[in-house]
Amino acid sequence: MADTLGKVSDVEIDPDGVFKYILVRVKVKDGTDHKDIVRGTKSAQYHNHIFEKVSPEMQGFGLECSCLGGGKIEHNSKEKKLRVFGESTGYGKADHSVTAEKLKSAFQDYEINWSDDKK
């Protein structure tokens, strides 16, 4: 079952713009193996809309998930820059340093910054 975790991508975000994101802990049911993933999209009006899409998808793999918090990502693909900031009213602020590390592994040639600023 731990193999299933490896099939879940660490990062899925929109290719451009400013949008909401959540940091999600995905865990093997009845196990201790887990990993944290980043999901973000402009189509989500609220952070919980992202979670409502991710959770059933992970359950389909036989995994459980919980939201560790949220914020916003500013993605500029032209300049190869990502900025992580802000917080989720419903889930609280994600650990942006963890999110930034996940983004660095997926966008190795990008400049990635994070701050605890709300804007």
C-alpha positions in Angstrom: 0.0 0.0 0.0 2.9 2.3 0.6 3.6 2.0 -3.1 0.4 3.9 -3.7 1.8 7.0 -2.0 4.6 7.1 -4.6 1.9 7.3 -7.3 0.4 10.5 -5.8 2.1 13.5 -7.3 3.7 15.9 -4.8 2.5 19.1 -6.5 -0.5 19.9 -8.8 -1.0 23.6 -9.3 -2.3 25.9 -12.1 0.3 27.0 -14.6 -0.1 30.8 -14.0 -1.8 33.4 -11.8 -2.6 33.9 -8.2 -4.7 31.2 -6.6 -5.6 29.4 -3.4 -3.7 26.3 -2.4 -3.8 23.7 0.4 -1.1 21.5 2.0 -2.5 18.0 2.4 -1.2 15.0 4.4 -2.0 11.8 2.6 -1.7 8.6 4.7 -2.0 4.9 4.1 -5.3 3.8 5.8 -4.5 2.1 9.1 -0.8 2.7 8.6 1.9 5.2 9.5 3.3 5.9 6.0 2.4 9.4 4.8 3.5 12.3 2.6 2.5 15.9 2.2 1.2 17.2 -1.1 0.4 20.6 -2.5 -2.8 21.3 -4.5 -3.8 24.7 -5.9 -6.1 26.2 -8.5 -7.8 29.4 -9.6 -11.1 27.5 -10.0 -11.5 27.2 -6.2 -13.5 30.0 -4.7 -12.6 28.7 -1.2 -9.8 26.4 0.1 -12.3 23.7 1.0 -13.3 23.4 -2.6 -9.8 22.1 -3.3 -10.0 19.6 -0.4 -13.4 18.4 -1.6 -11.8 17.4 -4.9 -8.6 15.9 -3.5 -10.2 13.8 -0.7 -12.4 11.5 -2.8 -9.6 11.1 -5.3 -7.2 9.9 -2.5 -9.9 7.7 -1.0 -10.2 6.0 -4.4 -6.5 5.0 -4.0 -7.3 3.6 -0.5 -5.7 6.6 1.2 -6.8 9.0 3.9 -6.1 12.7 3.8 -6.2 15.7 6.1 -5.7 19.4 5.3 -2.7 20.9 7.1 -3.6 24.5 6.1 -3.7 26.7 3.2 -2.7 30.0 1.6 -2.1 31.4 -1.8 0.5 30.9 -4.6 1.5 33.4 -7.2 2.8 31.5 -10.2 4.6 33.4 -13.0 5.6 30.7 -15.5 7.1 33.3 -17.9 9.6 34.6 -15.3 9.8 31.1 -13.6 8.8 32.5 -10.2 6.6 31.1 -7.4 5.6 33.0 -4.3 3.8 31.3 -1.4 1.9 33.5 1.1 -1.4 34.1 3.0 -3.6 31.8 4.8 -6.9 29.9 4.7 -9.8 31.2 6.8 -11.2 27.7 7.2 -8.0 25.6 7.6 -5.5 28.2 8.9 -2.1 28.9 7.5 -0.1 26.1 6.0 3.6 25.8 6.8 4.7 27.7 3.8 8.3 26.5 4.2 7.1 22.9 3.7 5.1 24.0 0.6 8.1 25.9 -0.8 10.3 22.7 -0.5 7.6 20.7 -2.3 7.5 23.3 -5.0 11.3 23.3 -5.3 11.3 19.6 -6.1 8.7 20.1 -8.8 10.0 23.4 -10.3 13.7 23.0 -10.0 14.6 25.9 -12.3 12.3 28.4 -10.6 12.9 31.1 -8.1 10.7 30.2 -5.1 9.9 32.5 -2.2 7.5 32.3 0.7 6.4 34.6 3.5 3.9 34.7 6.3 2.5 38.0 4.9 -1.2 37.9 4.1 -0.7 39.8 0.8 
